[in-house]
Amino acid sequence: MDTISTIGDVTVNGRTYRLPQRPTVVVCIDGSEPGYIEAAVAAGRAPWFGKILKDGTSLIADCVVPSFTNPNNLSIVTGRPPEVHGISGNYFLDPESGKEVMMNDPRFLRVETLFPAFQRAGCRIAVVTAKDKLRGLLGKGLTLAPGKACSFSSEKSDQAGIAENGIDHVNELVGMPVPDVYSAGLSEFVFAAGVKLMERDRPEIMYLSTTDYIQHKHAPGTPVANDFYAMMDGYMAKLDAMGCTIVLTADHGMNAKFGSDGQPDVIYLQDVFDCWVGKDKARVILPITDPYVVHHGALGSFAVVYCDDAPKWKAKLEAMPGIEAALTKEEAAKRFELPADRLGDLVVVSTRHKVLGTSAARHDLSGLTEPLRSHGGISEQHVPLICNRKLAQPANRPWRNFDAFDLALNLVA
């Protein structure tokens, strides 16, 4: 098998990375707040993680706000915040069309990810994600070819082909059928595929991104959560045994968002604004929205509002119980490093155990079979940043989840 030179570096989006000296795997564990891994270790279910927490590098980092999947995955793979890469949520109001759309089209990404740059330097690349909504963004710019670069999802693994994914017969390779999109199996497929690809192709750069189905339903230390992390532990041990440098982080944390009655604790912002300014004279957009809302009902802790006289309504929102922050577009762009042109006139963040909705009538909560756990706010910003190798020297710095590749390639022994 061809090998690349380990001498040299690449610069992407103003950050410089050394070429990998061994296969480098970055894992985004969707929704993994601090505590999940530690609880599984304490229960004796995750021996590999236990070893890494003791002998490797274990840090706490901040994700980007809004603490949603798309903006954070793209921050991790570009090494930069959303003000640079442009992906400000899962869903937004496209100013060009005036329509509410998913922010999963590669045209919305404003800069290159790390992957094409490393490919040009001779690295083999593998990108595996649970949900197909991320695949196009993560794989943008890659020249896909068998054994050189692939990008595919668990969700549509049976549809993967050479032209669009750089790989075919994925299910045969992994030895698993297409998992149910609402299952732990969707994430397990990602890990199983990563192990098989590392055995077969030995990519120098691999990115694995899971789904937060389990974390939305099960708190740290619960039996189902421990089962999930025990499963992950086994696959990480296999990658470690193959000599990989592994960095694990998360796109966001997760918190309980329900009241004493077990029902979601919601502020329905569209109903609030309809009362304040008249029906449909303001427009509330929920960036958590994506095709997979069964487990959260499109309820998260971050919303944008398009309205007139924003400073007036900002003051009223700030006075409401359950609102942690109400910011003008300019304030939010500066505080959260977001692209101002993709925000509403107001940005609203709820407190730790509250969520924001549009109108009560517009949310189908029938799929919430357990009390709601969700994310999106400042209170879900802390995430793990873990590596199976020690830091080469102490680094007293604020850590972000999008430092993952910097940690893996530049900072560990």
WOUR-V517931 format. One record per backbone hydrogen bond with DSSP energy under -1.0 kcal/mol. CO is the residue of the C=O (numbers start at 1). NH is the residue of the N-H. If there is no record, write none. Layout:
co->CO nh->NH
co->CO nh->NH
//
This chain:
co->8 nh->19
co->10 nh->17
co->12 nh->15
co->15 nh->12
co->17 nh->10
co->23 nh->245
co->24 nh->206
co->25 nh->247
co->26 nh->208
co->27 nh->249
co->28 nh->30
co->28 nh->210
co->29 nh->32
co->31 nh->33
co->33 nh->36
co->35 nh->39
co->36 nh->40
co->37 nh->41
co->38 nh->42
co->39 nh->43
co->40 nh->45
co->41 nh->44
co->46 nh->50
co->47 nh->51
co->48 nh->52
co->49 nh->53
co->50 nh->54
co->51 nh->55
co->52 nh->56
co->57 nh->387
co->59 nh->385
co->61 nh->383
co->62 nh->401
co->66 nh->68
co->68 nh->72
co->69 nh->73
co->70 nh->74
co->71 nh->75
co->72 nh->76
co->73 nh->77
co->74 nh->78
co->75 nh->79
co->77 nh->114
co->81 nh->84
co->81 nh->85
co->82 nh->86
co->85 nh->110
co->86 nh->88
co->90 nh->103
co->92 nh->101
co->94 nh->98
co->99 nh->94
co->101 nh->92
co->105 nh->108
co->106 nh->109
co->114 nh->118
co->115 nh->119
co->116 nh->120
co->117 nh->121
co->118 nh->123
co->119 nh->122
co->124 nh->205
co->125 nh->150
co->126 nh->207
co->127 nh->152
co->128 nh->209
co->129 nh->154
co->130 nh->155
co->131 nh->134
co->134 nh->138
co->135 nh->139
co->139 nh->142
co->145 nh->148
co->145 nh->149
co->148 nh->125
co->149 nh->145
co->150 nh->127
co->152 nh->129
co->154 nh->157
co->156 nh->159
co->161 nh->165
co->162 nh->166
co->165 nh->151
co->169 nh->173
co->170 nh->174
co->171 nh->175
co->171 nh->176
co->184 nh->188
co->185 nh->189
co->187 nh->191
co->188 nh->192
co->189 nh->193
co->190 nh->194
co->191 nh->195
co->192 nh->196
co->193 nh->197
co->194 nh->198
co->195 nh->199
co->196 nh->200
co->197 nh->201
co->197 nh->202
co->204 nh->24
co->205 nh->126
co->206 nh->26
co->207 nh->128
co->208 nh->28
co->209 nh->130
co->212 nh->216
co->214 nh->217
co->214 nh->218
co->219 nh->222
co->222 nh->226
co->223 nh->227
co->224 nh->228
co->225 nh->229
co->226 nh->230
co->227 nh->231
co->228 nh->232
co->229 nh->233
co->230 nh->234
co->231 nh->235
co->232 nh->236
co->233 nh->237
co->234 nh->238
co->235 nh->239
co->236 nh->240
co->237 nh->241
co->239 nh->244
co->240 nh->243
co->245 nh->25
co->246 nh->388
co->247 nh->27
co->248 nh->386
co->249 nh->29
co->255 nh->374
co->257 nh->265
co->259 nh->262
co->263 nh->259
co->264 nh->266
co->265 nh->355
co->267 nh->269
co->267 nh->357
co->268 nh->272
co->269 nh->273
co->270 nh->274
co->271 nh->275
co->272 nh->276
co->273 nh->277
co->274 nh->278
co->278 nh->281
co->283 nh->306
co->285 nh->304
co->286 nh->289
co->287 nh->90
co->293 nh->296
co->293 nh->297
co->296 nh->299
co->300 nh->356
co->301 nh->350
co->303 nh->348
co->304 nh->285
co->305 nh->345
co->305 nh->346
co->306 nh->283
co->309 nh->313
co->310 nh->314
co->311 nh->315
co->312 nh->316
co->313 nh->317
co->314 nh->318
co->317 nh->320
co->320 nh->323
co->322 nh->351
co->325 nh->349
co->327 nh->347
co->328 nh->332
co->329 nh->333
co->330 nh->334
co->331 nh->335
co->332 nh->336
co->333 nh->338
co->337 nh->83
co->339 nh->342
co->340 nh->343
co->345 nh->329
co->346 nh->305
co->347 nh->327
co->348 nh->303
co->349 nh->324
co->349 nh->325
co->351 nh->354
co->355 nh->267
co->356 nh->300
co->357 nh->269
co->358 nh->271
co->359 nh->362
co->360 nh->363
co->365 nh->368
co->367 nh->369
co->372 nh->257
co->374 nh->255
co->375 nh->301
co->376 nh->67
co->378 nh->381
co->380 nh->253
co->381 nh->63
co->383 nh->61
co->385 nh->59
co->386 nh->248
co->387 nh->57
co->390 nh->413
co->395 nh->397
co->399 nh->62
co->400 nh->403
co->401 nh->404
co->403 nh->407
co->404 nh->408
co->405 nh->409
co->406 nh->410
co->411 nh->392
//
